[in-house]
Amino acid sequence: MRKTFLLFILLCVIAPQVASAMPAADYNVVPLPQSVTLVEGESFMMESGMTVAYTEDNEDMKRNAEFLCEYVSETTGVRLTPVAGKAKKGMRLVLDKKVKGDEAYTIVVDKKGITIAGSTPRGVFYGVQTLRKSLPVGNATRILMPAVEIKDCPRFGHRGMMLDCSRHFFPLSFVKRYIDLLALHNMNVFHWHLSDDQGWRIEIKKYPLLTTIGSKRTGTVIGFNTMLDDSIAYGGFYTQDEAREIVEYARQRYITVVPEIDMPGHMVAALTAYPDLGCTGGPYQVGHRWGIYNDVLCLGNEKVYEFCEGVLDEIMQIFPSKLIHIGGDESPTVRWTNCPKCQRVATEHNLKPETIQGYFTSRIEKFVNSRGRSIIGWDEILAGNIDQSATIMSWRNTEYGRKAAEAGHDVIMSPTSHCYFDYNQADEKNAKYEPTLCGGYLPVEKVYSFEPYAEGISDEAKKHILGVQANLWTEYIQYPNQAEYQVLPRMAALCEVQWTAGKKDYKAFVERLTRLLNLYDAYNLNYARHLWPDRIVSPWADN
């Protein structure tokens, strides 16, 4: 049961009497743990000089202890030291098989100290995140920790965020900062969108022109797909070593990187580099404008399958993720309808223009499966003859996800209605004060209201709803600080949808979110302040 924290209020009153202490810890965090019980008994004083004991000869637990010490130091000033071995009192990170669930954890605070336990280091890591968010932000040498018992585990196993680095390229440092945001919000999947019409962003050694040509465009449309172009060269890509660096950085934070190479549509950048892969043979130009292009891969050309397999083979060598995202969305059929090669394939396999993509998807799926992996794609791939091993990312609405789950596919819910963070956070009246975006209106409250189980879904199909993901498409998002602004604080609402089970209370969530802002401020994060008008500083305000 979640209880009112009367004891916390009392402790806040007495805490200032302790020299060099800040207000007591508050376990009302985001996402809200499944069970938080304040108990009778003496509190514990966390103070500089203490050690954090962790399981010996376990590199993951050592890293968890180091993370905890780093987090506490960064936001409170309290200095802790990680040490290997057991401890009967003080701060301890322990592995305990009695904690059920790979990502479950418990936290016990009593007069002897603080114990974070999990059956795996991953579970302990999420306990560390909860403790981190429980602490007051400021500068002190000691913090009062009320006696508490916390038992927690996530509602969904797949808790993701996507970052589109094709439309606009983001430096490695920001990709790491983005991953840190996922860790802060208890997320475990980073979906990395690495190719599209407007730029190819990952080195493929077998096809070097993908980066020497496909990663660069000679200009970018100005504004909302106007007739104007800035004619400024734009480009960038990640080397394979840099991509592996991101994979390792994420792994250390228990986050899986799922790469996306979009096919057979959204391929104009690749066609510019290798025009013989298209139905017309080109010439092509890396996309300047946003939206859907008619030029796609030629599905009657055997070179296309050799190309896709070659690309995916290198991708799978870089990314150990079980799931490999092949996109599959928004592929027009006009080129296939008028292409003799594609029509020959359609005739041989008795396919219509709208189903020829299914032939392509099936072949790519078999290749990926032959490497011990599985494909994941946007919900359009349901139109093909794909195996149940394919995971569906339901983006157009939750009904596609329901149908996929009823058909036996695993599903990630990611509908535009609740999970597209490139949409406006301000209503129509105030959108003029926002950065130029694609449109739409998605406030924090609507994100928080999302229910991943689609209406009418059967109990059996519910087992196939693996989780929830939000997406940051970056057609109109050029800068890291703008990307942060778009995802925060909506990411906090999303993580509660992903993690916390039970009845939702938006008012209580906003109170907890308001506390979380102190941590955002401590890390100099850019976030939207629509829920807190007193925090908005207008450049047009009178001095």
Order of alpha helices (4+ residues) and beta strands (2+ residues): alpha-beta-beta-beta-beta-alpha-beta-beta-beta-beta-alpha-beta-beta-beta-alpha-beta-beta-beta-alpha-beta-beta-alpha-beta-alpha-alpha-beta-alpha-alpha-alpha-beta-beta-alpha-beta-alpha-alpha-alpha-beta-alpha-alpha-alpha
